[in-house]
Amino acid sequence: MPDTGSSRLTDREKRLLFFLRQIGWGDVKIKVENGQPVVVYQTITNHKLTEEEEPGQHGSGTTGKCNA
């Protein structure tokens, strides 16, 4: 990993973290160039089916699609 000499996040890194926090749960494929995130190629949202959830409820940050 390239050493930038700074611990500050770049704008791309900040946007990636914001995007990841919005997903909440799922899988992401990221293209990185020169140590920086460039593109998010795929976002797959998954839902855990737990006994605590009532029918029709979805966890936070989901798209409403259930993969069962």
C-alpha positions, 0 to 999 in steps of 0.5 A: 500500500502506498505511503501517503505520509498523512493519516487524513482521509481523501474525498474518495475514501470519505465517500466510500465510508459513507456509502458502506455505512448506508448499506448496513449489511451486504457484499461490496466489490471495489476497484482500487487504483494507486491505493485509492477506491475508484469504483464500487462494481457490485452491491449485493444486499443480504437479509439475515432471517432471525426469529426476533424479526416480525414478518414484513420487517426489514433491518436498517439499510436494506432495499426491501429485497429478501434473498431466501 
